[in-house]
């Protein structure tokens, strides 16, 4: 029996509790809202967008619970989960450390941790050979979807983290330049397109689209709070809306392709019978 899965379930629960404490108390010099206000960037999502963490943690809890059950039953289908178990544990350790570093204003350290967290989740994603070209069952959903959503959201969060770090180092002219925002958001949107085309990953693309929509909503809202930057924010929101639509198109494309393949496979099965 692989005891890593029992350790990972415990580590994930601790991670979720620490995240709740960090937000509820809060712990550190800044809350998420204070960071967003003091170190505002053109790629900061609206506050509501961060609610996706609840979905990510819920999906990860399902994944770890299934891995524990498979380990107890000694199922061979748990081999992929066995292989990535130590890296999953690492991601559970990095997550709260990143949060506490950011809440205490250590944005350079938090960016390094974010890169390590992104790399660990990306490693798990590719080691599990995640794709959605075939019919999605409940079990494969529990195994695949958590890391699709996690990696998709981190693709946006990493961009925001990098921008906050640059603002904290007084690189505001760079961060507030529309070209910087456009390149940063296009990076995330292109990732959504690539994952949609190569892996038919609508979960990844949807998480990216959610983050980009949050950035657009925040830019629109900040036009009232920052009237002196209204002209910049209007231009930025127009650009970010178009880039969001690219990510949304990736979601629609992958979903429709998945439906088409299911219908085609259903017709093929009917013809054989």
C-alpha positions as a Python dict, from the first residue, in 0.01 Angstrom:
ca = {
    (1, 'X'): (0, 0, 0),
    (2, 'X'): (128, 348, -91),
    (3, 'X'): (105, 562, 223),
    (4, 'X'): (181, 880, 28),
    (5, 'X'): (-191, 918, -43),
    (6, 'X'): (-281, 924, 326),
    (7, 'X'): (-7, 1183, 382),
    (8, 'X'): (-134, 1386, 87),
    (9, 'X'): (-492, 1388, 213),
    (10, 'X'): (-368, 1518, 549),
    (11, 'X'): (-140, 1773, 380),
    (12, 'X'): (-424, 1901, 161),
    (13, 'X'): (-660, 1941, 459),
    (14, 'X'): (-387, 2135, 644),
    (15, 'X'): (-330, 2347, 330),
    (16, 'X'): (-702, 2434, 307),
    (17, 'X'): (-720, 2519, 679),
    (18, 'X'): (-412, 2744, 657),
    (19, 'X'): (-560, 2920, 354),
    (20, 'X'): (-884, 2978, 543),
    (21, 'X'): (-694, 3115, 844),
    (22, 'X'): (-485, 3344, 624),
    (23, 'X'): (-798, 3495, 470),
    (24, 'X'): (-1029, 3494, 776),
    (25, 'X'): (-799, 3640, 1044),
    (26, 'X'): (-606, 3767, 833),
    (27, 'X'): (-244, 3665, 888),
    (28, 'X'): (34, 3902, 778),
    (29, 'X'): (71, 4270, 689),
    (30, 'X'): (-186, 4274, 408),
    (31, 'X'): (-516, 4121, 311),
    (32, 'X'): (-581, 4025, -51),
    (33, 'X'): (-791, 4341, -91),
    (34, 'X'): (-515, 4561, 52),
    (35, 'X'): (-256, 4406, -180),
    (36, 'X'): (-484, 4467, -478),
    (37, 'X'): (-532, 4832, -377),
    (38, 'X'): (-175, 4918, -278),
    (39, 'X'): (-9, 4728, -560),
    (40, 'X'): (-278, 4766, -824),
    (41, 'X'): (-191, 4635, -1170),
    (42, 'X'): (-376, 4608, -1500),
    (43, 'X'): (-378, 4228, -1463),
    (44, 'X'): (-534, 4210, -1115),
    (45, 'X'): (-858, 4003, -1116),
    (46, 'X'): (-1167, 4125, -932),
    (47, 'X'): (-1210, 3988, -582),
    (48, 'X'): (-1490, 3748, -675),
    (49, 'X'): (-1259, 3567, -920),
    (50, 'X'): (-1057, 3424, -631),
    (51, 'X'): (-1359, 3216, -529),
    (52, 'X'): (-1230, 2961, -781),
    (53, 'X'): (-994, 2843, -506),
    (54, 'X'): (-1295, 2685, -333),
    (55, 'X'): (-1366, 2480, -646),
    (56, 'X'): (-999, 2383, -681),
    (57, 'X'): (-973, 2265, -320),
    (58, 'X'): (-1300, 2072, -344),
    (59, 'X'): (-1182, 1893, -659),
    (60, 'X'): (-842, 1819, -503),
    (61, 'X'): (-1013, 1671, -198),
    (62, 'X'): (-1213, 1441, -427),
    (63, 'X'): (-891, 1340, -604),
    (64, 'X'): (-700, 1262, -283),
    (65, 'X'): (-998, 1073, -137),
    (66, 'X'): (-1019, 857, -452),
    (67, 'X'): (-644, 796, -442),
    (68, 'X'): (-672, 680, -78),
    (69, 'X'): (-961, 446, -164),
    (70, 'X'): (-769, 301, -459),
    (71, 'X'): (-461, 255, -239),
    (72, 'X'): (-665, 67, 22),
    (73, 'X'): (-816, -153, -251),
    (74, 'X'): (-475, -207, -408),
    (75, 'X'): (-597, -109, -754),
    (76, 'X'): (-339, -93, -1032),
    (77, 'X'): (-520, 208, -1183),
    (78, 'X'): (-361, 409, -899),
    (79, 'X'): (-12, 380, -1053),
    (80, 'X'): (-16, 729, -1207),
    (81, 'X'): (-131, 877, -877),
    (82, 'X'): (144, 681, -701),
    (83, 'X'): (404, 830, -934),
    (84, 'X'): (302, 1192, -875),
    (85, 'X'): (222, 1158, -503),
    (86, 'X'): (547, 1313, -371),
    (87, 'X'): (510, 1613, -606),
    (88, 'X'): (147, 1655, -500),
    (89, 'X'): (268, 1672, -140),
    (90, 'X'): (520, 1938, -245),
    (91, 'X'): (239, 2143, -404),
    (92, 'X'): (40, 2123, -80),
    (93, 'X'): (342, 2261, 109),
    (94, 'X'): (421, 2535, -144),
    (95, 'X'): (63, 2665, -162),
    (96, 'X'): (29, 2808, 194),
    (97, 'X'): (392, 2923, 197),
    (98, 'X'): (321, 3125, -118),
    (99, 'X'): (10, 3273, 43),
    (100, 'X'): (184, 3372, 365),
    (101, 'X'): (479, 3523, 174),
    (102, 'X'): (242, 3736, -35),
    (103, 'X'): (35, 3844, 269),
    (104, 'X'): (352, 3961, 442),
    (105, 'X'): (472, 4164, 144),
    (106, 'X'): (756, 3933, 38),
    (107, 'X'): (653, 3950, -326),
    (108, 'X'): (988, 3840, -469),
    (109, 'X'): (981, 3527, -255),
    (110, 'X'): (613, 3467, -333),
    (111, 'X'): (689, 3489, -706),
    (112, 'X'): (964, 3226, -677),
    (113, 'X'): (729, 3000, -479),
    (114, 'X'): (455, 3060, -736),
    (115, 'X'): (690, 2944, -1014),
    (116, 'X'): (773, 2630, -815),
    (117, 'X'): (404, 2568, -745),
    (118, 'X'): (320, 2615, -1113),
    (119, 'X'): (598, 2375, -1211),
    (120, 'X'): (480, 2110, -962),
    (121, 'X'): (117, 2125, -1081),
    (122, 'X'): (231, 2123, -1446),
    (123, 'X'): (444, 1815, -1372),
    (124, 'X'): (143, 1636, -1222),
    (125, 'X'): (-74, 1742, -1517),
    (126, 'X'): (159, 1594, -1776),
    (127, 'X'): (253, 1285, -1575),
    (128, 'X'): (-118, 1199, -1545),
    (129, 'X'): (-137, 1232, -1927),
    (130, 'X'): (-446, 1448, -1900),
    (131, 'X'): (-659, 1501, -2208),
    (132, 'X'): (-1030, 1500, -2286),
    (133, 'X'): (-1039, 1346, -2633),
    (134, 'X'): (-1230, 1046, -2499),
    (135, 'X'): (-1553, 1004, -2306),
    (136, 'X'): (-1531, 1157, -1960),
    (137, 'X'): (-1645, 926, -1680),
    (138, 'X'): (-1702, 1028, -1319),
    (139, 'X'): (-1376, 865, -1212),
    (140, 'X'): (-1164, 1022, -1484),
    (141, 'X'): (-1326, 1358, -1404),
    (142, 'X'): (-1215, 1326, -1041),
    (143, 'X'): (-860, 1240, -1153),
    (144, 'X'): (-818, 1495, -1433),
    (145, 'X'): (-1035, 1800, -1369),
    (146, 'X'): (-864, 1915, -1044),
    (147, 'X'): (-529, 1969, -1216),
    (148, 'X'): (-681, 2116, -1531),
    (149, 'X'): (-861, 2385, -1329),
    (150, 'X'): (-563, 2432, -1093),
    (151, 'X'): (-310, 2478, -1374),
    (152, 'X'): (-545, 2702, -1572),
    (153, 'X'): (-602, 2934, -1278),
    (154, 'X'): (-232, 2940, -1189),
    (155, 'X'): (-159, 3050, -1546),
    (156, 'X'): (-346, 3372, -1466),
    (157, 'X'): (-240, 3397, -1100),
    (158, 'X'): (129, 3371, -1193),
    (159, 'X'): (93, 3666, -1431),
    (160, 'X'): (-79, 3872, -1158),
    (161, 'X'): (187, 3771, -904),
    (162, 'X'): (467, 3879, -1138),
    (163, 'X'): (294, 4214, -1199),
    (164, 'X'): (253, 4280, -824),
    (165, 'X'): (622, 4205, -772),
    (166, 'X'): (718, 4452, -1047),
    (167, 'X'): (497, 4721, -895),
    (168, 'X'): (656, 4660, -553),
    (169, 'X'): (999, 4722, -710),
    (170, 'X'): (873, 5055, -850),
    (171, 'X'): (851, 4926, -1207),
    (172, 'X'): (506, 5088, -1241),
    (173, 'X'): (568, 5245, -1584),
    (174, 'X'): (627, 4896, -1728),
    (175, 'X'): (333, 4731, -1552),
    (176, 'X'): (91, 5014, -1637),
    (177, 'X'): (183, 5005, -2004),
    (178, 'X'): (-102, 4853, -2210),
    (179, 'X'): (151, 4653, -2414),
    (180, 'X'): (272, 4472, -2100),
    (181, 'X'): (-86, 4386, -2009),
    (182, 'X'): (-166, 4270, -2362),
    (183, 'X'): (139, 4041, -2381),
    (184, 'X'): (74, 3899, -2033),
    (185, 'X'): (-293, 3824, -2098),
    (186, 'X'): (-227, 3693, -2449),
    (187, 'X'): (17, 3446, -2293),
    (188, 'X'): (-264, 3302, -2079),
    (189, 'X'): (-519, 3308, -2364),
    (190, 'X'): (-280, 3134, -2605),
    (191, 'X'): (-220, 2865, -2344),
    (192, 'X'): (-597, 2815, -2326),
    (193, 'X'): (-610, 2776, -2705),
    (194, 'X'): (-315, 2534, -2713),
    (195, 'X'): (-461, 2314, -2439),
    (196, 'X'): (-802, 2324, -2609),
    (197, 'X'): (-661, 2216, -2945),
    (198, 'X'): (-405, 1959, -2828),
    (199, 'X'): (-584, 1813, -2525),
    (200, 'X'): (-943, 1929, -2573),
    (201, 'X'): (-907, 2063, -2218),
    (202, 'X'): (-1214, 2276, -2162),
    (203, 'X'): (-1153, 2280, -1786),
    (204, 'X'): (-812, 2446, -1829),
    (205, 'X'): (-949, 2694, -2084),
    (206, 'X'): (-1250, 2773, -1861),
    (207, 'X'): (-1025, 2850, -1562),
    (208, 'X'): (-814, 3084, -1776),
    (209, 'X'): (-1127, 3250, -1917),
    (210, 'X'): (-1260, 3296, -1562),
    (211, 'X'): (-939, 3473, -1459),
    (212, 'X'): (-936, 3695, -1770),
    (213, 'X'): (-1301, 3788, -1714),
    (214, 'X'): (-1214, 3883, -1356),
    (215, 'X'): (-937, 4111, -1485),
    (216, 'X'): (-1176, 4279, -1728),
    (217, 'X'): (-1441, 4330, -1456),
    (218, 'X'): (-1178, 4478, -1222),
    (219, 'X'): (-1058, 4720, -1489),
    (220, 'X'): (-1414, 4840, -1548),
    (221, 'X'): (-1476, 4879, -1174),
    (222, 'X'): (-1151, 5069, -1116),
    (223, 'X'): (-1255, 5336, -1368),
    (224, 'X'): (-1479, 5479, -1095),
    (225, 'X'): (-1221, 5444, -818),
    (226, 'X'): (-930, 5580, -1024),
    (227, 'X'): (-1076, 5858, -1240),
    (228, 'X'): (-726, 5993, -1305),
    (229, 'X'): (-647, 5668, -1489),
    (230, 'X'): (-984, 5628, -1656),
    (231, 'X'): (-845, 5675, -2009),
    (232, 'X'): (-583, 5403, -1953),
    (233, 'X'): (-835, 5170, -1790),
    (234, 'X'): (-1087, 5214, -2073),
    (235, 'X'): (-822, 5113, -2329),
    (236, 'X'): (-705, 4826, -2107),
    (237, 'X'): (-1059, 4693, -2054),
    (238, 'X'): (-1131, 4697, -2428),
    (239, 'X'): (-815, 4494, -2493),
    (240, 'X'): (-872, 4251, -2206),
    (241, 'X'): (-1232, 4189, -2317),
    (242, 'X'): (-1109, 4083, -2661),
    (243, 'X'): (-846, 3856, -2509),
    (244, 'X'): (-1109, 3705, -2275),
    (245, 'X'): (-1320, 3626, -2582),
    (246, 'X'): (-1025, 3433, -2727),
    (247, 'X'): (-1013, 3214, -2415),
    (248, 'X'): (-1393, 3180, -2416),
    (249, 'X'): (-1375, 3069, -2780),
    (250, 'X'): (-1125, 2801, -2676),
    (251, 'X'): (-1374, 2671, -2419),
    (252, 'X'): (-1660, 2663, -2669),
    (253, 'X'): (-1443, 2496, -2934),
    (254, 'X'): (-1325, 2216, -2704),
    (255, 'X'): (-1673, 2154, -2560),
    (256, 'X'): (-1835, 2136, -2905),
    (257, 'X'): (-1560, 1908, -3032),
    (258, 'X'): (-1612, 1680, -2734),
    (259, 'X'): (-1988, 1666, -2798),
    (260, 'X'): (-1932, 1598, -3168),
    (261, 'X'): (-1697, 1309, -3091),
    (262, 'X'): (-1943, 1160, -2845),
    (263, 'X'): (-2221, 1174, -3101),
    (264, 'X'): (-1995, 1027, -3368),
    (265, 'X'): (-1885, 743, -3140),
    (266, 'X'): (-2250, 680, -3051),
    (267, 'X'): (-2342, 651, -3417),
    (268, 'X'): (-2051, 415, -3482),
    (269, 'X'): (-2158, 190, -3193),
    (270, 'X'): (-2518, 187, -3319),
    (271, 'X'): (-2406, 92, -3671),
    (272, 'X'): (-2198, -198, -3540),
    (273, 'X'): (-2501, -338, -3361),
}
